[in-house]
Amino acid sequence: MTDQPLHKVHLESAQQQQKQLVTEVQELQNQINTKKELILKVQGVIEYLGQLENVPATQEDPVPEAPETTE
């Protein structure tokens, strides 16, 4: 390495660092995409459960029928 100019050593080091950073950014982007998908799923669950809470009581608890009377 002593016969290589110092700037070439720095260039190779910078190129290696760039490759490593690109790999890390790609990994982080994959994590972001996974979290976005999870957020959408959770949002769907929240909306579904919110709709269940907003169902009128008449649909959840049917009114009991009046007993039949004989005349």
C-alpha positions, 0 to 999 in steps of 0.5 A: 500500500505504500506505493499507492498514492494517498489519494487513491487509498482515500478514494477506495475508502470513500467508495467502500463507505458509499457502498455500505451507506447505499446498502444501509439506506436500502435496508431502511427503505425496506423497513419503512415499507414494511411499517407502512403496510403495518400502519395500513393494516392497523388502520383497517382494523381501527376503521372496522372496529369503529364501525362496529361501535357505531352500529345502532343498538336496535341491530345489536339487541333485538327487541323481544317480541310481545307474548301472544295472548289468547282471547 
